[in-house]
């Protein structure tokens, strides 16, 4: 079984919106109170914390039994976070306090003022996902700046996983968001230009500091994030679709901790820290799972310094960001493409398949074009 979150916009009336707002506020206050108790008593186990705060959450904050349990469960996931609390932005629901009528486009939610039915706006793609779901396990009520949303947690049967005839290697980067082992580059130039423009505009408005500038900053908030999210959805959909059509799995780099490992000059740090490789990896993972495409992570070390033809590994092979020149056999080509080819080969080892030259030639056929030699 797999879970997928489907977001739908809510259209509450004025009185219903007030009930939802009170529920979100009290839920956040209850979570923060339970968090204080958990820290003081070092009680992060859900059942131990429930014995300490359940009655107080019911009586002091007016939560129903299920909402109190959801608040305690959310606090239990916060273990290890030393600072910070919960903002009044969302409420968790299980299937007992949330139900959906897809045909009537109505969701029923439990609030601190009783049960309410709220009209929803369901687009065509969301309707398809909801109708094909095995069931809805719960959801999350989310308060936006000027709107309300419900994220429905839908359960699906896992599709049959294909037996891959090779792996499509994917090299993640900043100049190019991704480059696959077939040589196709998914450019990040437009996304990077948007980020640079937003960064300059924020700096200018923050320096100005007027009320109008602050209103403008508030309006711009989240715009860059939404654009990057859309770009990652588009890129991941294309990669998974290609792998599914060609009967291959997907191999990606394990980049965990890369921000701590890499040393960069100051002008490059903001670019690295705005690089949403984790979000792209998550989207690739769940889209591949939904399509029955195997996805594996491989060691990222030296993938861009190793020659895919002779295996020679040397730092000087990478002569620039885009250019690769092997110091041993003289192979010349695009560095990101060759890195993706190496990732593709490592994908076989990640699934415990015997590696052989024949298997490599089949899975990487056409990946390394004839290149000029030095």
N, C-alpha and C positions, 0 to 999 in steps of 0.2 A: 504494500500500500504506500502511496505517496500523498503528501499534502501540498496544496497550492492555494495561495491567498488571492482572492478575487475582490477587487475594490469597486464599490458602487457608490454613487453619490446619493445622499439623502436630501429630501425636500420637506423638511419639517415646517409646520406652522409656527407662529410666534410663541404660542403657549407651550407647544411641544419642544421647541428649541430651548425655552427656559428650563424645562424639566431635564432635558439632556445636559444642559450646562451645569445645573445643580448637581447632577449625578457625577459628571466628570470632576467637578471641584471637590466633592466629598470623597470620591474614590481616591483622588490624589492625596488629600489630607489623611485619609485612613492609611494609605501606603506609607506616608512619611512617619506617621505615628508608629506603625508596626516596625518600620526600619529603625527608629530610635530604640525601641525595645529589643530588637534583634541584636543591635550593636552593644547595648548595655549588658544584656544577658548572654551574649554570644550564642544565641539560639537561632541557627539558620535552618534547621530541620523543619520542614513544613508542619509536621504534627506537633513538635515541641512549641513552635511559635504560635500555633493555633490555640493551644491550651493557655497561652499567656495573654493573647490579645483578642480572641474571637468575640467574647462577650462585650468588650469595650468597643469594638468596631460596630457591633450591632446597635448598642445603646447610644454611644456618643456621636456616631456619624450617621446613623439612620440607614445603614446598608442592609439589604436583604441577606439571607443566609448564604446564597450562592455568590453574591457580590463580595461579601466578606471573605469567603474562601478564595475567590479570584485575587483579591488584594493581597492576601497572605502568600499565595503561590507566586505572585509577581515579586514580592519582597524576597522570597527564598532564592530567586534567581540572581539577586543582587550581591550575593556573598562574594567577598573579595574586593568590593568597591569601597574604598576607604572614605571617599568624600562624595558630596552631592546627594540630591534627593530626587523626588519625582515631580515632574511638572504636570499641571492640569491640562493634559492634551488627549488622553485616551482612557478607555475602560475595556477590560477583558471580559468576554462572555463565553460560557459553555453552551451546549445544545439545550440545556434545561431552561435557560433564561433568554434564549434567542431562537427565533424561528423565521423562516423566509417563505413567502408565497411568490414564486418566480413569475407565474402567469399574471397575477394581480399587481406585481411589482410593489410589494409591501413587506417590510420587515417588522417583526414584533420584538420589542426590547423591554427588559426590566429596568426600571429607574427607581430613584428614592421616592418618587411620587406615584409609584405603581406602574403597571404595564402600559406601554404606549405602542401604537401602530404608526409607522412612519413610511410615507411613500418613497420609493426609490426610483432612480433613473438608471435603467439597465441597457447598456449598449449591446450591439449584436454579438461581439466577441465574448463579452461577459455572460450573455444569455446562453451561448453555446457551452461555455465552461460550466455554468451552473446546471444546465440540463444533463450534461454528460457525467456529472459528478456522482459518485457512489453514495455520498451523503455529506452533510455539512456538520462539522464537528464543533463549531462555535464561531467566534469572530471577535472583532475589536471595533468599538465605536471610536472614531477619531474626529477631533475638532480642528478644523483648519482655521485660517485667518478669517474668512468670511463664509465658510461652508462647512458642511458635515459629511462624513463618509463612514461607510461600514466596510471593513475588510473581512470577508467570509472565508473561513478555513475549510476548503473543500477536499474531500478524500477521493482518490482515484485508484483504480486497479492498475498495477504496473504492467506496461505493455511487454510483450516478449522481447528479450534482449537479443539483438542480432549477434551472430558470430563474426567478428570483424575480420576482413581480409587484409587488414593493414591499419595504420593509424595516421590520421591527419594531424601532423604536428602544428602547434600554434605557439608562436613566439610573441609575448606581450611586450609592448614598448610605449614610449611617450610620443616620439615623432609619428610613428605608425601605431595605432592602438593595438593592432594585431597583424601578424604576417603568417600565412600558413605555408605548409611544406610544398604546396603546388605553385608557390610563387605569387599568390594573390595577396596584395597589401590592403589593409583596411585603414585608410588614412585618418590621422587624428589632427590634421592641420586646422580644420574648421573648428573643432572643439578647443584646441589650444588657443586659437585666435579669440574665441569667445571668452575664455578664461583670462587672457591677458587684458582684453578690453574691460571686463568686469572688475578686475583687480585695479586697473588705473582709475576707473570711475569711482570705486569705493574709496580709494585713497584720496581722491580729489574732494569727494563729498564729506569724508570724515575730517579733512583739514578745514573745510569751510565751516562746519559745525552749526549752521543755522537750522531753524525749525523746518524750513522747506527742504534742506539737505537731508535732515533726519527722516522726513516723510518719504523722500526719494529712496533713501537707503532701505527703508522698511518695504517699499514696493519692489525693490530689486532683490530682496532677500529670497533665496531659494531658486532664483531663475537659473543660475549656473548649474545647480544641482539637478534640476529637472531636465535641462538640456543634456547633461552628461548621462543621466539615467536613460533618456530616450536613445542616445547614441549607442550605449552599451546593449540595450535591447535589440537594436537593429543589427549590430555586428554579431552578437551571439546567435541570433536567429539565422543569419546567413551561414555562419560556420557550421551550426548543427544541421541545417538543411543540406549543405554540401556533403557532410559526413554520412548522413542518412541515405542520400541518393547514390553515393559511391560505395556503400557497404563497408565503411570504415569506422573505427572508433576515433576518439579525440584524445590527444596527449597534450597536456599543458604543463608549464613550469610550476614548481612549488616555490612561490615567492614570499613565503611567510618570514617576517622579520627583516625584509630587505631594506626598510627605511632605517633600521638601526645599523645595518651592515655597511651601507654605502656612504662614502664620504664625498661631499660635493661642495663646490663653491657657493657662497651665499646667494647669488642671483639664481642658482639652479634649485635651491631647496624648496621654494614655493611650488615649483613645477613638479618636483618629486612627490611632495606631500599632498598635492591635489590630484595625483595619479590614482584613478579609481580601479586599479587592477583587481582588488578583492571583489568589488561589485560585479565586474565583468566575469570573473571566475564563478561567482555564485549563479549568475544568469546562465552561463554555459552549463553548469552542473545540473540545474533543475530542468532546463530545456532538453538537455541530452537524456535525462532520466525519463521525461515525458515522451520522448521519441524512441526510446529503447536503444539508444546509442551508448556504448561503453565509454566512460571517461576516466582517464588515469592521470595522476600527477607524477612528474618525474623530477629528478635532481636537476636544478638549473645551472649548476656549476660548469663553467667552461663551454657551454653550448655555443656561444658566439665566438669562441677562440679555437674551436676544433674544426679541422677540415673534414667535410663529409665524404670526400673521395678517398683520402689516404689515412685519415685519423690523426694527423699531426696536430698537436695542441701547443700553441705558443701565444703569448700576449701580443706580440708584434704582428700576428696574422690579422688582427683587427686594426687596420690602418686609419680608419675614421668611423664615424657613426654608421655610415651606409656601406662602406667598402671593405671587402674581405680579400686578402691576398695570402695564399698559403706559402710559407717560406720553404716548404719541402717540395711539393709537387707543382707549385705555381698556379693552382686553381684560383680564378678571379671571379668575383660575383658579389651579389648583395648580401651583406652580413646578416640581416634579419632573416632572409630566406634560408641561408645555410644553417642558422641557428634552429629554425623550425624543422629542417630536415633532420638535424641531430636529435631534436626532441621526439620526432616521429619514430626514429630508430629505437630510442630509449623506451618508447611506449610498449614495445614487445616485451622487454625485460620486466616492465612494471606489472604485467599480467601473467608472469611466469611462463611465457611461451618460449620455446627454444629459438634462439636467434641464429640465422644462417644467412649467408650472402644471397642465396636465392630468394628467401623471404624478404630480405631488404630490397632487392631489385623489383620484386612484385609490388610491394607496398609503396615504394618510392619511385615508381616508374614515371619518368618525365619530370621528377622534382628537381634534379640537378641538371640543368641544360648544359650543352657544350659551351665551355667558357674558354676565353683566351688564356694561354699559359705565359708565364714570365719567360 
